[in-house]
Amino acid sequence: MSYEIVARPHQQNFIDWSADKPEVVVLTADLTNSCEVGKWRDAYPDRYFSMGMAEQNMLGVAAGMAREGLEPWLHTFAVFLYRRPLDQLQMSIAYPALKVRLVGFLPGIMTPGGVTHQAIEDFAVLRAIPNMTILEVGDATEAESVLDVAHAIDGPVYIRQLRGEVSRIFPQDEPMVLNRARLLSTGDEITLVTSGIMTEEALRAIPLIQAQGVGIQHLHVSTIKPFNDPEVIRAITSAKHGVVTMENHSIVGGVGSAVAEIMAEHGSTSPLKRIGIRDTYAHGASQKHLMAELGLNAQSLVSAIEQLLGRSLNIEPATLAAARVVDVHSSAKAEAL
């Protein structure tokens, strides 16, 4: 399995996209080049504002700008958009439902920066905030097309964005659509729901699982809130042997919880296996190492499906390793601070 690797899909695309949108302004918190808006600043210096390491102030300023008709796009690491400035996010932006776009990079365990930099509970926190829309990018096509999706929403939007070298999994002419999952494979035994970087990880294992005669219905979700796509509801309430979720997030309050809520509300009696960070903090290490250590990988997917089916699939770890797309997604140091 291999995909096209795109270098910095957000960087130039955001510059081009912003050309005819004078209301779009960018605010950063001392992470300009780290969040791929250094060239944007050079292209539109009058629309760029460096706020320093003062995220609470940055969100307050963004709220004021939005009230004056501008459309602020805040660029920083994901964790700094909701953990430290949560009160400003809730009271200044979400409560009045202002058009502020929170672009968060290095979500989950995609950074070696340790617990201070790892946004492992952002879905759980932000799903509970009224008026918030939550989007997660899964490949280069979505990194590019998420701009139009967020721009069209009349209210605050949180985006889990990708940077550095990013795989293009989905065709460029199939952009992200709000609250619409991508159906990647069909089958009636197991329903698999993945988001973000976990979709590519799952795709390593799925052909091997299907080769063992297992029918998998695989949906990639990019809209985390709202989470009421009829296709998702149908898929997770119709699986014969169970449902599996995979997310780069805690299993508490994220995609797995959203799926569990739908299953409960629709009376589904199928078992659910949630693959994610299991109510623990991570630590400083590479993305590849942390995915293996925390079980956010293809091997965990195979094990979960084996448990649901009650039989071994006879897929060896070495076979899964051979299906890896790339070991480290970046000569551009996408994991670095």
MOSUL-V27808 format. One record per helix or strand of 2 or more residues. SS is the DSSP state (alpha for helix, beta for strand). FROM is the first residue (numbers start at 1). TO is the last residue. Records with the same first field share a line. If there is no record, write none. Layout:
SS = FROM-TO, FROM-TO
This chain:
beta = 4-7, 24-28, 48-50, 71-77, 101-105, 133-136, 157-160, 165-168, 182-185, 190-195, 216-221, 223-225, 242-250, 272-277
alpha = 9-18, 33-35, 38-43, 45-47, 55-67, 78-81, 86-94, 122-127, 140-151, 198-210, 230-236, 255-265, 287-294, 298-309, 317-322
